[in-house]
Amino acid sequence: MLTSEHAIVEYKSGQAIPDRLTRNTHQHYIAYAEQMLCIYREGIGSQRRYLHRTVSNLFAEEPDCPLRRIQAFCKLLDDKSEYHTDPQGEASRLRLKVFNEAAKLHPLVQQPDALFEHDNLHAKLQIAAGLKLSVEQMEQQLYADVIPFQRLKNFEGYPDAAAVLSRYNIAQLQACLYRAENMTVIATADFKTILRYAKLARLLHEIQAQGPSKYKIVFSGPASVLRETRRYGVNFAKFLPALLACKGWQMTARLKAPWGQPVKLQLSDKDNFTSHLPVPAEFDSTLEQKFAENFGESRAGWQLIREGEILHEHQTAFVPDFVFRHEDGTEVLFEIVGFWTPEYLDHRRKTLARFREQQIMIALPKASLKEGVTPSENVILYKTTIKVATVVEALEKIRNPKSTK
């Protein structure tokens, strides 16, 4: 990710507009990105400062490339690089030895004469020999603990030039969000993925229902957190690629501008940012997918909706796999348990108990039920597949409890 020093943002009419490379305006940047990748791929063993200088030279004649953009490219390339470092502090000890030996030969000159007999080249050869190193090895190790002098060990890189530019665009959005006081997401789909990544990032959030299958999630931003602002800001920025990979959302972030006034950053899934994270799978398992296919969009007056409800209490949230909504307005939440462990089942029971006021139906594998235990109400047992007829029967019992007695 970029740091706030790499952020390029235009403020216009109360809106924050992060720097973005587009196909129409910056098509020629594809060639630049290919060359940058080539510099790093062929630069194994080169110092970081040399790689940065070479990338900078690419844009020497480019009128539309501010210095911060070049520095941002180098940062993103470095993020995919591994450099030789000096975790044991050997470089500082080597410098002490070299400087002590060099002091004995002082003064050093380029060309020796009758007055000054020690030149740089012979001094290096003499000192390196005493250390049982070649001059090249000595020079490589001498400043291994200084970041600009570190040498490239490995370059993971990006899939292609377009991926570099796409990553740049998202990184500028992330850097812009370091100034966020809060962020509001209106979600109509992919609830589980959005909340999962929000929890992984440990973001403070509140959830409000806005209507059927529509939720407002308000996140506290880095600019509103009193302590650990930097760490929270990084977590906040890490959440963005996950959001960009989802569908059915709109986001508005309230930012604190450099001059202190609030401005807005607005995004949606229609803005065509390409996340480096994969698009969330429609189903968590083949079991869920097969059941949805067998049930269809509706049956016996019941409509099947994928992850259409969020149950929440403070920072605890639960997104059932499906919502059944009948024509008469009855709603039943449906959770399918596939792979399981005793610990997972215990955790799921506690979650369901927390939201026991809701109509929740759960499908459990028969193997998970202890011998002699009778399943509780609204529990469907299955062996390999979930039978649609069994589910519809259970739904009707919930909808008309008196008629089924």
C-alpha positions as CSV (number, residue, x, y, z in Angstrom):
1,M,0.0,0.0,0.0
2,L,1.0,3.6,-0.3
3,T,1.6,6.0,2.5
4,S,-0.1,9.4,2.9
5,E,3.0,11.0,1.4
6,H,2.2,9.3,-1.9
7,A,-1.4,10.4,-2.0
8,I,-2.4,12.7,-4.9
9,V,-5.9,14.1,-4.3
10,E,-7.8,16.9,-6.0
11,Y,-10.4,18.7,-3.9
12,K,-13.3,20.2,-5.9
13,S,-16.8,21.4,-4.9
14,G,-16.5,19.5,-1.5
15,Q,-15.5,16.3,-3.2
16,A,-12.2,14.4,-2.9
17,I,-11.0,13.1,-6.3
18,P,-8.0,10.7,-5.9
19,D,-5.5,10.4,-8.8
20,R,-6.7,7.8,-11.3
21,L,-5.1,6.5,-14.5
22,T,-7.8,5.9,-17.1
23,R,-7.7,4.1,-20.5
24,N,-8.8,7.2,-22.4
25,T,-6.3,9.6,-21.0
26,H,-3.4,7.4,-19.9
27,Q,-3.3,4.6,-22.4
28,H,0.4,5.3,-23.0
29,Y,1.1,4.4,-19.4
30,I,0.7,0.7,-20.4
31,A,4.1,0.9,-22.1
32,Y,5.6,2.7,-19.0
33,A,4.2,-0.1,-16.7
34,E,5.7,-2.8,-18.9
35,Q,9.1,-1.1,-18.8
36,M,8.9,-0.7,-15.0
37,L,8.2,-4.4,-14.6
38,C,11.1,-5.2,-16.9
39,I,13.5,-3.0,-14.8
40,Y,12.6,-4.9,-11.7
41,R,12.6,-8.4,-13.3
42,E,16.0,-7.8,-14.8
43,G,17.3,-5.9,-11.7
44,I,18.0,-8.8,-9.3
45,G,21.1,-7.8,-7.4
46,S,20.7,-4.1,-8.1
47,Q,20.4,-1.5,-5.3
48,R,17.0,-0.1,-4.5
49,R,18.2,3.4,-5.2
50,Y,19.4,2.3,-8.7
51,L,16.0,0.7,-9.4
52,H,14.1,3.9,-8.3
53,R,16.4,6.1,-10.3
54,T,15.9,4.0,-13.4
55,V,12.1,4.1,-13.0
56,S,12.3,7.9,-12.5
57,N,14.3,8.2,-15.7
58,L,11.5,6.6,-17.7
59,F,9.3,9.6,-17.1
60,A,12.0,12.2,-17.7
61,E,10.2,13.3,-20.9
62,E,6.6,12.7,-19.7
63,P,4.8,16.0,-19.0
64,D,1.9,14.3,-17.2
65,C,3.6,12.5,-14.4
66,P,4.2,14.3,-11.0
67,L,7.0,13.2,-8.8
68,R,4.6,11.7,-6.3
69,R,3.2,9.4,-9.0
70,I,6.7,8.1,-9.8
71,Q,7.4,7.6,-6.1
72,A,4.1,5.7,-5.7
73,F,5.0,3.4,-8.6
74,C,8.3,2.6,-6.9
75,K,6.5,1.9,-3.6
76,L,4.1,-0.5,-5.2
77,L,6.9,-2.3,-7.1
78,D,8.9,-2.5,-3.8
79,D,5.8,-4.0,-2.1
80,K,6.2,-7.0,-4.5
81,S,9.9,-7.2,-4.0
82,E,12.2,-8.9,-1.5
83,Y,15.5,-7.2,-0.7
84,H,18.6,-8.4,1.0
85,T,18.5,-7.0,4.5
86,D,20.8,-7.2,7.6
87,P,18.8,-8.5,10.5
88,Q,21.9,-9.5,12.5
89,G,23.6,-6.1,12.3
90,E,26.6,-7.4,10.4
91,A,26.9,-4.4,8.2
92,S,27.5,-2.0,11.0
93,R,30.2,-4.3,12.4
94,L,31.8,-4.6,9.0
95,R,31.8,-0.8,8.6
96,L,33.6,-0.4,11.9
97,K,36.3,-2.8,10.8
98,V,36.7,-1.3,7.3
99,F,36.9,2.3,8.7
100,N,39.4,1.3,11.3
101,E,41.7,-0.3,8.7
102,A,41.1,2.6,6.3
103,A,42.1,5.1,9.0
104,K,45.6,3.5,9.2
105,L,46.1,4.3,5.5
106,H,44.9,7.9,5.7
107,P,45.0,10.0,3.7
108,L,43.7,8.1,0.6
109,V,44.0,9.6,-2.8
110,Q,43.0,8.7,-6.4
111,Q,46.6,8.6,-7.7
112,P,49.5,7.9,-5.3
113,D,52.6,10.1,-5.4
114,A,55.8,10.6,-3.3
115,L,53.9,12.4,-0.6
116,F,50.7,10.3,-0.5
117,E,51.4,6.7,-1.2
118,H,48.0,5.1,-0.5
119,D,45.3,5.2,-3.2
120,N,41.7,4.1,-2.9
121,L,41.9,1.0,-5.1
122,H,44.9,-0.6,-3.4
123,A,43.4,0.3,0.0
124,K,40.2,-1.5,-0.9
125,L,42.1,-4.5,-2.1
126,Q,44.2,-4.6,1.0
127,I,41.3,-4.2,3.4
128,A,39.1,-6.8,1.6
129,A,41.9,-9.3,1.6
130,G,42.3,-8.9,5.3
131,L,38.6,-9.6,5.7
132,K,38.9,-12.6,3.3
133,L,36.4,-10.9,0.9
134,S,36.5,-9.6,-2.6
135,V,36.1,-5.9,-3.1
136,E,32.7,-6.5,-4.6
137,Q,31.5,-8.6,-1.7
138,M,32.8,-6.0,0.8
139,E,31.0,-3.1,-1.0
140,Q,27.8,-5.1,-1.2
141,Q,27.8,-5.9,2.5
142,L,29.0,-2.6,3.8
143,Y,25.6,-0.8,3.6
144,A,23.2,-3.7,3.6
145,D,21.3,-2.1,6.5
146,V,20.7,1.1,4.7
147,I,17.4,0.9,2.7
148,P,18.5,2.7,-0.5
149,F,21.6,0.5,-0.7
150,Q,19.7,-2.8,-0.2
151,R,19.9,-5.1,-3.2
152,L,17.0,-6.8,-4.9
153,K,16.7,-10.5,-4.0
154,N,13.4,-11.5,-5.6
155,F,10.6,-9.8,-7.5
156,E,7.2,-11.4,-7.3
157,G,5.8,-8.7,-9.6
158,Y,2.3,-8.2,-11.1
159,P,0.5,-10.3,-13.7
160,D,0.8,-7.7,-16.4
161,A,1.1,-3.9,-17.0
162,A,-2.6,-3.3,-16.6
163,A,-2.5,-4.9,-13.2
164,V,0.2,-2.4,-12.1
165,L,-2.0,0.6,-13.2
166,S,-5.1,-0.9,-11.6
167,R,-3.2,-1.5,-8.3
168,Y,-2.1,2.2,-8.5
169,N,-5.6,3.4,-8.8
170,I,-6.8,1.4,-5.8
171,A,-3.7,2.4,-3.8
172,Q,-4.5,6.1,-4.3
173,L,-8.1,5.4,-3.0
174,Q,-6.6,3.7,0.0
175,A,-4.2,6.5,0.7
176,C,-7.1,9.0,0.5
177,L,-9.0,7.0,3.1
178,Y,-6.3,7.6,5.7
179,R,-8.1,11.0,6.3
180,A,-11.5,9.4,6.7
181,E,-13.6,10.3,9.8
182,N,-16.2,7.8,8.8
183,M,-17.3,5.7,5.9
184,T,-20.9,4.7,5.1
185,V,-21.7,1.7,2.9
186,I,-25.2,1.0,1.6
187,A,-25.2,-2.7,0.7
188,T,-27.8,-4.7,-1.2
189,A,-25.6,-7.8,-1.9
190,D,-22.5,-9.7,-0.8
191,F,-23.3,-8.9,2.9
192,K,-21.3,-11.8,4.2
193,T,-18.1,-10.9,2.3
194,I,-18.3,-7.3,3.3
195,L,-18.8,-8.1,7.0
196,R,-16.2,-10.9,7.0
197,Y,-13.5,-8.5,5.7
198,A,-14.6,-5.7,8.0
199,K,-14.2,-8.1,11.0
200,L,-10.8,-9.3,9.7
201,A,-9.7,-5.7,9.5
202,R,-11.1,-5.1,13.0
203,L,-13.1,-2.1,11.9
204,L,-15.5,-0.4,14.3
205,H,-18.9,-0.5,12.6
206,E,-22.7,-0.2,13.2
207,I,-25.4,-1.8,11.1
208,Q,-28.8,-0.3,10.3
209,A,-31.6,-1.9,8.2
210,Q,-32.8,0.3,5.4
211,G,-35.4,-2.1,4.0
212,P,-35.7,-5.6,2.6
213,S,-32.2,-6.8,1.7
214,K,-30.7,-3.3,2.1
215,Y,-28.4,-2.3,4.9
216,K,-26.4,0.7,6.0
217,I,-23.0,0.0,7.5
218,V,-21.3,2.9,9.2
219,F,-17.5,2.5,9.8
220,S,-15.5,4.7,12.1
221,G,-12.5,6.1,10.2
222,P,-8.8,6.6,11.1
223,A,-9.3,10.3,11.7
224,S,-11.9,9.6,14.4
225,V,-9.9,7.0,16.4
226,L,-8.0,8.5,19.3
227,R,-5.3,5.9,19.6
228,E,-3.5,3.6,17.2
229,T,-4.5,5.9,14.3
230,R,-1.8,4.6,12.0
231,R,-2.5,0.9,12.6
232,Y,-6.3,1.4,12.3
233,G,-5.7,3.5,9.1
234,V,-3.8,0.6,7.5
235,N,-6.6,-1.8,8.5
236,F,-9.1,0.6,7.1
237,A,-7.3,0.8,3.8
238,K,-6.9,-3.0,3.6
239,F,-10.7,-3.3,3.7
240,L,-11.2,-1.3,0.5
241,P,-10.0,-4.0,-2.1
242,A,-12.5,-6.4,-0.5
243,L,-15.3,-3.9,-0.9
244,L,-14.3,-3.2,-4.5
245,A,-14.5,-7.0,-5.3
246,C,-18.2,-7.1,-4.1
247,K,-21.3,-6.1,-5.9
248,G,-24.4,-4.1,-4.9
249,W,-22.9,-1.3,-2.8
250,Q,-22.5,2.5,-2.6
251,M,-19.9,4.1,-0.3
252,T,-19.6,7.7,1.0
253,A,-16.6,8.6,3.1
254,R,-16.3,11.8,5.1
255,L,-12.7,13.0,4.9
256,K,-10.8,15.7,6.8
257,A,-9.2,17.9,4.1
258,P,-5.6,19.2,4.7
259,W,-7.1,22.6,5.7
260,G,-9.4,21.0,8.2
261,Q,-12.8,21.2,6.4
262,P,-14.8,18.0,5.7
263,V,-15.0,16.7,2.1
264,K,-16.6,13.6,0.6
265,L,-15.3,10.6,-1.3
266,Q,-18.0,8.7,-3.1
267,L,-17.7,5.3,-4.8
268,S,-19.9,2.4,-5.9
269,D,-19.5,-0.9,-7.6
270,K,-20.3,0.8,-10.9
271,D,-17.1,2.9,-10.9
272,N,-15.2,0.0,-12.6
273,F,-12.3,-0.3,-10.2
274,T,-10.7,-3.7,-10.5
275,S,-9.7,-5.3,-7.2
276,H,-6.7,-7.6,-7.0
277,L,-8.9,-9.8,-4.7
278,P,-11.2,-12.4,-6.4
279,V,-14.9,-11.7,-6.8
280,P,-16.8,-13.4,-4.0
281,A,-18.2,-16.8,-4.9
282,E,-22.0,-16.8,-5.2
283,F,-22.2,-19.8,-2.9
284,D,-20.0,-21.0,0.0
285,S,-20.3,-24.6,-1.0
286,T,-21.6,-27.0,-3.7
287,L,-24.2,-28.1,-1.1
288,E,-25.7,-24.6,-1.0
289,Q,-25.5,-24.2,-4.8
290,K,-27.2,-27.5,-5.4
291,F,-30.0,-26.7,-3.0
292,A,-30.6,-23.3,-4.6
293,E,-30.7,-24.8,-8.1
294,N,-33.1,-27.5,-7.0
295,F,-35.4,-25.0,-5.2
296,G,-35.4,-22.4,-7.9
297,E,-36.2,-18.7,-7.5
298,S,-39.6,-19.5,-5.9
299,R,-41.7,-22.4,-5.0
300,A,-45.1,-22.9,-3.3
301,G,-45.4,-19.1,-2.7
302,W,-41.9,-18.9,-1.2
303,Q,-39.2,-16.7,-2.7
304,L,-35.5,-17.8,-2.2
305,I,-33.1,-14.9,-1.6
306,R,-29.3,-15.5,-1.2
307,E,-27.9,-13.8,1.9
308,G,-30.7,-11.3,2.1
309,E,-30.6,-10.5,5.8
310,I,-28.1,-9.4,8.4
311,L,-28.8,-10.1,12.1
312,H,-26.6,-7.8,14.2
313,E,-26.1,-6.9,17.8
314,H,-23.3,-4.4,18.5
315,Q,-20.2,-5.9,16.8
316,T,-21.8,-9.3,16.5
317,A,-23.3,-10.0,13.1
318,F,-24.8,-13.1,11.5
319,V,-25.7,-13.5,7.8
320,P,-27.8,-16.6,7.1
321,D,-27.2,-18.4,3.8
322,F,-30.7,-17.8,2.5
323,V,-33.9,-15.9,3.3
324,F,-37.3,-17.4,2.4
325,R,-39.9,-14.7,1.9
326,H,-43.6,-15.8,1.4
327,E,-46.2,-14.0,-0.5
328,D,-48.0,-13.2,2.7
329,G,-45.0,-11.5,4.2
330,T,-43.7,-14.3,6.3
331,E,-39.9,-14.5,6.5
332,V,-37.7,-17.4,7.5
333,L,-33.9,-17.4,7.7
334,F,-32.1,-20.5,6.6
335,E,-28.6,-21.5,7.6
336,I,-26.8,-24.6,6.1
337,V,-24.0,-26.2,8.0
338,G,-21.7,-28.2,5.8
339,F,-18.2,-29.0,7.1
340,W,-18.3,-28.9,10.9
341,T,-16.3,-29.5,14.1
342,P,-17.8,-29.7,17.6
343,E,-16.3,-26.2,18.3
344,Y,-17.9,-24.8,15.2
345,L,-21.3,-26.2,16.1
346,D,-21.0,-24.8,19.6
347,H,-20.1,-21.4,18.3
348,R,-23.1,-21.6,15.8
349,R,-25.5,-22.6,18.6
350,K,-24.4,-19.5,20.7
351,T,-24.9,-17.3,17.7
352,L,-28.4,-18.6,17.0
353,A,-29.3,-18.3,20.7
354,R,-28.3,-14.7,20.6
355,F,-30.9,-14.1,17.8
356,R,-33.5,-16.6,19.0
357,E,-36.3,-14.1,18.5
358,Q,-35.9,-14.5,14.7
359,Q,-37.4,-17.3,12.7
360,I,-34.3,-19.3,11.9
361,M,-34.3,-22.7,10.3
362,I,-31.0,-24.7,10.2
363,A,-29.9,-27.7,8.1
364,L,-27.5,-30.0,9.9
365,P,-25.7,-33.1,8.7
366,K,-27.0,-36.2,10.4
367,A,-23.4,-37.1,11.4
368,S,-23.2,-34.0,13.6
369,L,-26.1,-35.1,15.8
370,K,-25.1,-37.1,18.9
371,E,-26.7,-40.6,19.2
372,G,-30.0,-40.5,21.0
373,V,-30.4,-36.7,20.7
374,T,-33.6,-35.5,19.2
375,P,-33.2,-32.5,16.9
376,S,-34.8,-29.3,18.2
377,E,-37.6,-27.4,16.4
378,N,-36.8,-25.8,13.0
379,V,-33.8,-28.2,12.5
380,I,-33.6,-30.2,9.3
381,L,-31.2,-33.2,9.1
382,Y,-29.7,-34.3,5.8
383,K,-27.2,-37.0,4.7
384,T,-25.7,-35.8,1.5
385,T,-28.2,-33.4,0.0
386,I,-31.0,-31.2,1.3
387,K,-34.4,-32.2,0.1
388,V,-36.5,-29.4,-1.2
389,A,-39.8,-31.1,-0.2
390,T,-38.6,-31.4,3.4
391,V,-37.6,-27.7,3.5
392,V,-41.0,-26.6,2.1
393,E,-42.8,-28.7,4.6
394,A,-40.8,-27.1,7.4
395,L,-41.5,-23.7,6.1
396,E,-45.2,-24.3,6.0
397,K,-45.1,-25.5,9.6
398,I,-43.6,-22.2,10.6
399,R,-46.0,-20.1,8.5
400,N,-49.1,-22.0,9.7
401,P,-48.3,-23.7,13.0
402,K,-51.9,-24.3,13.9
403,S,-52.9,-26.1,10.6
404,T,-50.0,-28.6,11.0
405,K,-51.0,-29.8,14.4
